[in-house]
Amino acid sequence: MKNLEQTKEIAERMFNALQNDLKYVGEDCSQGALARGRVLQHAGYKADAAEQFELAIQLDEKNYDAWSRLILTSIGQNKPEKALDRAVQLAANAPDYAMQETTSDEVVSSFTLLGNALVLAGRNKDAIEAYTSAAKKCPKDTTSAARLAQLHLAAGNPAAAMDQAKVFKDNPRFADLSNILGLGAASPALLPEFNGRDLAQRIALDVHGRPLTIDGEARLAELSDDSAWCADIPELTI
């Protein structure tokens, strides 16, 4: 649960981001398509958002913000092949690019997005290489360190995971992971079991929002017809 001050900050940042996008939503250009995509992504219209991000790229292939948002949307739609294809292209064409998160000062580099897509595709060893490259290319991208920690936990290497803890300790997205690794520093036996499938699901849900549960099983919102089941606003921390 976020505290009151964090919640206020998130609300202010989202409001400012939407206000800025409102300036461009009617424009017939790449920036206008990007703005429409972001608004639709916030509202949970994933397919429509993806169409606008695709249009933004068609109008300007160097609109890397549109590339990054399309990758996130593809991950959130559980489309690993499309996400990976776009992520490979972004990392190749803009290796130094970093996306500014909407609700925090954190940034996410092109190689971290590539790592996320690789995890979704079940290629965890390759993902470790991508996250390691992200950490070297963009020290401000602390998400890469958190993802490395998660992968090391999944691989049964808690010591390597705890080595990453200090890098992302101030990243609000991974406060729970920091606390868990803090327990592990006292006793590795306190660390929970974690596997690659868990991480793929976590990455997908980071884009979707927080799912409720039905019969004790977490499921993606778009896959459920139960009216009692929903997800938070997408991109809440991205």
C-alpha positions in Angstrom: 0.0 0.0 0.0 1.4 3.4 -1.0 1.4 6.0 1.7 -0.6 9.2 1.3 2.3 11.4 0.1 3.3 8.8 -2.5 -0.3 8.6 -3.7 -0.5 12.3 -4.0 2.7 12.4 -6.0 1.4 9.7 -8.3 -1.9 11.6 -8.8 0.0 14.8 -9.6 2.3 13.2 -12.1 -0.5 11.4 -13.9 -2.5 14.6 -14.0 0.4 16.6 -15.5 1.2 13.8 -18.0 -2.4 13.7 -19.2 -2.5 17.5 -19.4 0.6 17.5 -21.5 -0.8 14.8 -23.8 -4.1 16.8 -24.2 -2.1 19.5 -26.0 -1.3 17.0 -28.8 -4.2 14.5 -29.0 -5.7 16.3 -32.0 -2.5 16.7 -33.9 -2.1 14.7 -37.2 1.6 13.8 -36.5 3.7 11.3 -34.7 3.6 13.3 -31.4 -0.2 13.4 -31.7 -0.5 9.6 -32.2 1.9 9.1 -29.3 -0.3 11.3 -27.1 -3.5 9.5 -28.1 -1.8 6.1 -27.4 -0.7 7.1 -24.0 -4.2 8.4 -23.1 -5.7 5.2 -24.3 -3.1 3.1 -22.5 -4.0 4.9 -19.3 -7.6 4.2 -19.8 -7.0 0.5 -20.4 -7.8 0.4 -24.2 -4.7 -1.7 -25.0 -5.5 -2.6 -28.6 -6.4 1.0 -29.5 -3.3 2.3 -27.8 -1.2 -0.2 -29.8 -2.7 1.1 -33.0 -1.8 4.7 -32.1 1.8 3.7 -31.2 2.2 1.9 -34.5 0.9 5.0 -36.3 3.4 7.2 -34.4 6.2 4.9 -35.5 5.0 5.0 -39.1 5.0 8.8 -39.1 8.4 9.0 -37.4 10.5 5.8 -37.0 12.7 7.7 -34.5 9.9 8.3 -32.1 11.4 6.0 -29.5 8.8 6.9 -26.9 6.2 5.3 -29.2 8.5 2.2 -29.6 8.8 1.8 -25.8 5.1 2.2 -25.2 4.3 -0.3 -28.0 6.6 -2.8 -26.3 5.0 -2.3 -22.9 1.5 -2.7 -24.5 2.6 -5.9 -26.3 3.9 -7.3 -23.0 0.7 -6.3 -21.3 -1.3 -8.1 -24.0 0.9 -11.2 -23.5 2.2 -11.0 -27.1 5.8 -12.2 -26.5 6.8 -12.4 -30.2 5.7 -8.9 -31.0 7.1 -7.5 -27.8 10.5 -9.2 -28.5 10.6 -8.1 -32.2 10.0 -4.5 -31.2 12.4 -4.6 -28.3 15.2 -6.0 -30.4 14.7 -3.2 -32.9 14.6 -0.5 -30.3 17.8 -1.8 -28.5 19.6 -2.0 -31.9 18.5 1.4 -33.1 18.6 3.3 -29.9 20.9 1.5 -27.4 21.2 4.7 -25.2 17.5 5.5 -25.1 15.7 5.5 -21.8 12.0 6.0 -21.2 10.9 8.4 -18.4 8.3 6.7 -16.1 5.1 8.6 -15.7 4.7 8.5 -12.0 8.3 8.6 -10.7 11.7 9.9 -11.5 12.8 6.5 -12.6 13.8 5.7 -16.2 13.7 2.4 -18.1 16.3 1.8 -20.8 15.9 0.1 -24.1 17.9 -2.9 -22.9 15.7 -3.3 -19.8 12.6 -3.4 -22.1 14.5 -6.0 -24.1 15.1 -8.0 -21.0 11.4 -7.8 -20.1 10.5 -9.1 -23.5 13.0 -11.9 -23.3 11.6 -13.0 -19.9 8.1 -13.0 -21.3 9.5 -15.3 -24.1 11.0 -17.6 -21.6 14.6 -16.7 -22.4 15.9 -15.9 -18.9 19.6 -16.4 -19.6 19.4 -13.9 -22.5 17.4 -11.6 -20.3 20.2 -11.5 -17.7 22.6 -10.3 -20.4 20.2 -7.6 -21.5 19.6 -6.4 -17.9 23.4 -6.4 -17.3 23.9 -4.3 -20.5 21.2 -1.9 -19.3 22.9 -1.4 -16.0 26.2 -0.6 -17.8 24.7 1.7 -20.4 22.2 3.6 -18.2 23.2 3.7 -14.5 20.0 5.7 -13.7 17.9 2.7 -14.8 17.6 0.9 -11.5 14.8 -1.3 -12.8 17.5 -3.4 -14.5 19.1 -4.2 -11.2 15.7 -5.2 -9.7 15.0 -7.5 -12.6 18.5 -9.1 -12.3 17.8 -9.7 -8.6 14.5 -11.4 -9.4 16.2 -13.6 -12.0 19.0 -14.5 -9.6 16.4 -15.5 -7.1 14.6 -17.6 -9.7 17.9 -19.3 -10.5 18.6 -20.1 -6.8 21.4 -17.6 -6.4 20.3 -15.4 -3.5 23.8 -13.9 -3.0 23.8 -12.5 -6.5 20.3 -11.1 -5.9 21.3 -9.4 -2.7 24.3 -7.8 -4.5 21.8 -5.9 -6.6 19.7 -4.7 -3.7 21.5 -1.4 -3.0 21.1 -0.3 -6.6 17.3 -0.2 -6.6 16.7 0.4 -2.9 15.1 3.8 -3.7 13.0 2.6 -6.6 9.4 2.8 -5.4 8.3 0.0 -7.8 10.5 -2.5 -6.0 10.0 -1.6 -2.3 8.6 -5.1 -1.5 11.6 -6.8 -3.2 14.0 -4.6 -1.2 12.3 -5.6 2.0 12.5 -9.3 1.0 16.2 -9.1 0.2 16.7 -7.3 3.5 15.3 -10.4 5.3 17.5 -12.6 3.1 20.6 -10.6 4.2 19.8 -11.8 7.8 19.0 -15.3 6.8 18.8 -16.7 3.2 16.3 -19.3 4.4 13.8 -16.4 4.7 13.8 -15.8 1.0 10.7 -17.0 -0.8 10.8 -19.5 -3.7 10.6 -17.8 -7.0 10.6 -19.0 -10.6 10.9 -17.7 -14.1 7.1 -18.1 -14.8 6.4 -15.9 -11.7 8.7 -13.2 -13.1 7.1 -13.3 -16.6 3.7 -12.8 -14.9 4.9 -10.0 -12.7 6.4 -8.1 -15.7 3.1 -8.5 -17.6 1.1 -7.3 -14.6 3.3 -4.3 -14.2 1.9 -3.1 -17.4 -1.7 -4.2 -16.8 -2.1 -3.0 -13.3 -2.9 -4.9 -10.2 -5.3 -7.8 -10.7 -7.9 -9.0 -8.3 -8.3 -12.7 -7.8 -10.9 -15.2 -8.6 -10.9 -18.5 -6.7 -7.4 -17.6 -5.4 -5.8 -17.5 -8.8 -4.4 -14.3 -10.3 -5.5 -13.7 -13.9 -5.1 -10.9 -16.4 -8.1 -8.6 -16.6 -8.6 -8.9 -20.4 -8.9 -12.7 -20.1 -11.7 -12.7 -17.6 -15.4 -12.2 -18.3 -16.3 -12.0 -14.6 -17.7 -8.6 -13.8 -16.2 -8.8 -10.3 -12.7 -8.9 -11.7 -10.8 -5.9 -12.9 -7.3 -4.3 -13.1 -6.0 -1.0 -12.0 -5.2 1.8 -14.5 -2.4 0.5 -16.7 1.0 2.2 -16.5 0.3 3.3 -13.0 4.0 3.1 -12.2 5.4 3.3 -15.7 
